[in-house]
Amino acid sequence: MRDEHYDDLEVSIRFTENAKFGFCSVEFFVAEIEGLEEDGTRLYVRERAGSSFDTTTELDAASRYIAGCVKWDGCSNLNLGEQENDGYLHLCGKQAIRKLTQVIPLIYQRCFKLMQDRGTFILEDEIWDAPTPSM
């Protein structure tokens, strides 16, 4: 399991390599960074929060932005938005759309890199070479 933080996109991503079939897939969980504490600790809206003021510093307790799995062959499963809202994802303006269109290629790129690092064969057409936002 590996947590990566992309402050420029205001997201944190947890990657979990799936060892069931020789590391041929990576699961991911993305949470939006809601703000920062005075010491710089990231804040996330808590899962099932009544308002955006109900925050947590724990990624495990954060509300889902996107979650899913990417496989070696390029297939993926995506779950958008909060768990209790059946995949509903509220996008507020073009900045939110831009963020989503940057986060999805980032997820693919990082998942494939993690699988390649474990020696998993990746179909050549599925390798992403998009620029990676800074962590």
C-alpha positions as CSV (number, residue, x, y, z in Angstrom):
1,M,0.0,0.0,0.0
2,R,1.3,3.4,-0.9
3,D,-0.2,6.9,-0.3
4,E,0.7,9.7,-2.7
5,H,-0.4,13.3,-2.3
6,Y,-0.9,15.7,-5.3
7,D,-1.4,19.1,-3.7
8,D,-1.6,20.9,-7.0
9,L,-4.6,18.7,-7.9
10,E,-5.9,18.8,-4.3
11,V,-6.1,15.0,-4.1
12,S,-4.5,12.1,-2.2
13,I,-4.4,8.7,-3.7
14,R,-3.9,5.3,-2.0
15,F,-2.6,2.6,-4.3
16,T,-2.8,-1.1,-3.2
17,E,-1.1,-3.7,-5.3
18,N,-3.2,-6.8,-5.8
19,A,-1.0,-9.8,-5.4
20,K,-3.8,-12.4,-6.1
21,F,-2.7,-13.0,-9.7
22,G,1.0,-12.0,-9.8
23,F,0.5,-8.2,-9.2
24,C,-1.5,-7.8,-12.4
25,S,-3.8,-5.1,-11.0
26,V,-3.7,-2.1,-8.7
27,E,-6.6,-0.8,-6.6
28,F,-6.8,2.9,-5.9
29,F,-8.8,5.2,-3.6
30,V,-8.8,9.0,-4.2
31,A,-9.9,11.6,-1.7
32,E,-10.1,15.3,-2.3
33,I,-8.0,17.5,0.0
34,E,-10.4,19.9,1.6
35,G,-7.9,22.1,3.3
36,L,-4.9,22.2,5.6
37,E,-4.4,22.5,9.3
38,E,-2.0,25.2,10.5
39,D,0.9,22.7,10.6
40,G,0.2,21.7,6.9
41,T,-1.6,18.4,7.7
42,R,-4.1,17.6,4.9
43,L,-7.8,17.6,5.8
44,Y,-10.4,15.4,4.0
45,V,-14.2,15.5,4.3
46,R,-15.2,12.5,6.5
47,E,-17.1,9.7,4.8
48,R,-20.8,10.1,5.5
49,A,-20.2,13.6,6.8
50,G,-23.2,15.9,7.4
51,S,-21.2,18.9,6.0
52,S,-17.9,19.8,4.5
53,F,-16.8,21.1,7.9
54,D,-16.8,17.5,9.3
55,T,-13.2,16.7,8.4
56,T,-10.5,14.1,9.2
57,T,-6.8,13.9,8.7
58,E,-7.0,10.1,8.1
59,L,-7.2,9.0,4.4
60,D,-8.9,5.8,5.7
61,A,-11.9,7.8,7.0
62,A,-12.2,10.2,4.0
63,S,-15.0,10.5,1.6
64,R,-14.4,8.9,-1.8
65,Y,-13.7,11.0,-4.9
66,I,-12.8,8.1,-7.2
67,A,-12.0,4.5,-6.4
68,G,-11.4,1.4,-8.4
69,C,-8.9,-0.9,-10.0
70,V,-6.7,-0.9,-13.1
71,K,-5.6,-4.2,-14.6
72,W,-2.5,-5.0,-16.7
73,D,-4.6,-5.1,-19.9
74,G,-5.9,-1.6,-19.5
75,C,-9.3,-2.6,-18.2
76,S,-10.5,-0.7,-15.2
77,N,-13.4,-0.3,-12.8
78,L,-14.2,3.2,-11.6
79,N,-16.5,4.2,-8.7
80,L,-17.1,7.9,-8.6
81,G,-18.3,10.1,-5.7
82,E,-19.4,9.2,-2.2
83,Q,-20.1,5.6,-1.3
84,E,-23.5,6.3,0.1
85,N,-24.7,8.3,-2.9
86,D,-24.3,5.4,-5.4
87,G,-21.5,7.0,-7.4
88,Y,-22.8,10.6,-7.5
89,L,-20.0,13.0,-8.0
90,H,-20.7,16.8,-7.8
91,L,-18.5,18.8,-10.2
92,C,-18.6,22.5,-9.6
93,G,-17.5,24.4,-12.6
94,K,-14.8,23.9,-15.2
95,Q,-12.0,23.7,-12.7
96,A,-13.6,20.6,-11.2
97,I,-13.9,19.0,-14.7
98,R,-10.3,19.9,-15.4
99,K,-9.2,18.3,-12.2
100,L,-11.1,15.1,-13.0
101,T,-9.6,14.9,-16.5
102,Q,-6.1,15.2,-14.9
103,V,-6.6,12.8,-12.1
104,I,-7.8,9.8,-14.2
105,P,-4.7,9.7,-16.5
106,L,-2.6,10.1,-13.4
107,I,-4.2,7.1,-11.8
108,Y,-3.6,5.0,-14.9
109,Q,0.0,6.1,-15.2
110,R,0.8,5.4,-11.5
111,C,-1.0,2.0,-11.5
112,F,0.9,0.8,-14.6
113,K,4.2,2.0,-13.1
114,L,3.5,0.1,-9.9
115,M,2.7,-3.1,-11.9
116,Q,5.8,-2.7,-14.2
117,D,8.0,-2.2,-11.1
118,R,6.7,-5.7,-9.9
119,G,7.6,-7.2,-13.3
120,T,4.0,-7.5,-14.6
121,F,3.7,-7.6,-18.4
122,I,1.8,-4.5,-19.6
123,L,0.3,-4.3,-23.1
124,E,2.3,-1.7,-25.1
125,D,-0.8,0.2,-26.2
126,E,-1.8,0.7,-22.5
127,I,1.4,2.5,-21.3
128,W,0.6,6.1,-20.4
129,D,3.3,8.7,-20.8
130,A,1.3,11.8,-19.7
131,P,3.1,14.3,-17.6
132,T,2.9,13.5,-13.9
133,P,1.7,16.3,-11.6
134,S,4.1,17.0,-8.7
135,M,3.5,15.4,-5.3
